[in-house]
Amino acid sequence: MQRCLQLAKLGAGNVAPNPMVGSVLVHDDIIIGEGYHQQYGRAHAEVNCINSVSNENKTLIKNSTLYVSLEPCAHFGKTPPCADLIVAHKIPRLVIGCRDSYKEVNGKGIAILKTAGVEVMVGILEQQAKEINRRFITYHEKGRPYIILKWAQSSNLQIANADLSRVLISNEFTNRLVHQWRSEEASIMVGTNTALYDDPSLTNRYWQGKNPVRIVIDKTLKIPSTHQLLSGGGKTIVFNSLRQEESGTVIYRRINTATDVISQVLDQLYQMKIQSVLVEGGSKLLQSFIDGGCWDEARVITNGQLVIEDGVPAPVLCKQSHIRSESLLSDSIQYYKSLPLNN
């Protein structure tokens, strides 16, 4: 199962909105096949695993044990049900990391297999399996995208100059790590001031992979059309109070700015099947997610050698659990997870 989880991670950034899944086929304690879900809309892990078995070992399939990090699908989507494939190959034993919380699957794949006489074991390295697909699980269980907050701050906990002029806080190595993070998420979000003053492109140009969908909250449409978010380079969703239309790669979505903006935005993103959001600023937008208890992870970069006098204070986390730390030259990175507000 540990090997299944290793394989599953290879699909990061390429399979959403599907989950990351790895699969291994074992005969007499020897791996004879393995595979993972490589690309959305293409073959699932179980298919790639079975297809990887060499010709001389194909007769062993019906006497082998299949390991898979997530419950096999039971419905027709972009591909046929993997549960049916396992039955068709007469695989007698199946070991599953965790159940699939998607309503079209949730327990149905297991039921199909058990009815067909397959011996099924569920819950092996279950927490690790859920952790890999925390975005997918949050999306289906909570009805909203998985939220990751990220910001960079000076040693005295400031994130920008007082006049909002652009200041480089993190170093070049950390910047590349941030671009890797971008490649792993479905979307990236900023507020009006960040878009206006920084004019970011919000691409992962320093890392290979697909660019995230760009999201900006611009209530009264202050951002000029010449800014990078609106002038090309990828799909952008603009949440505002004035327009509801699509213009080229820019999608304008209207929200009621007199009520809870964050809840409306997340509800619309859920309807648009966007499973994860990396929120990169500014301070006011980040704090609104924190105060509403609507976040799952936070990644805070601190440049220990930089001081910003009389700048913009960094957001302040509450109800968080510290997970781990790492350092990249002058920068330290702290990773946190959210705790329920009622804890």
Number of C-alpha atoms within 10 A of each C-alpha: 21 17 14 24 23 16 22 26 17 16 22 20 23 20 18 21 17 18 23 31 31 32 30 28 26 17 16 10 9 9 14 20 22 25 25 27 28 23 16 17 14 13 18 28 28 28 21 20 23 22 14 16 19 11 9 7 11 15 11 17 21 16 15 21 22 26 26 32 36 28 26 30 25 22 16 10 10 11 13 15 18 21 21 18 16 24 18 11 13 16 21 19 19 22 21 24 26 21 21 24 17 16 10 14 18 16 17 19 21 25 16 18 22 15 10 16 14 18 15 16 14 17 15 17 15 16 12 16 26 19 11 19 21 19 27 25 21 19 22 18 11 10 15 26 29 26 25 25 24 19 22 24 25 24 17 18 20 23 26 25 15 13 10 16 10 13 11 14 26 24 14 13 12 20 16 16 15 21 19 18 18 26 24 21 25 24 25 26 25 22 21 20 20 21 24 17 14 14 16 13 17 24 20 21 15 14 17 10 17 16 23 25 19 24 25 23 23 20 20 13 16 12 20 13 11 10 16 18 27 22 16 15 14 18 18 25 21 27 27 22 18 15 16 14 12 13 9 12 15 19 18 21 18 18 21 14 14 7 9 12 17 17 14 16 21 21 15 18 20 19 13 9 15 22 27 27 26 26 23 22 25 23 21 16 21 25 18 16 19 22 15 12 17 20 23 21 21 25 20 19 26 24 23 17 11 18 15 19 12 12 17 19 18 22 22 11 16 14 15 18 14 12 11 11 13 11 13 15 13 15 24 17 18 16 18 21 16 20 15 12 13 6 5
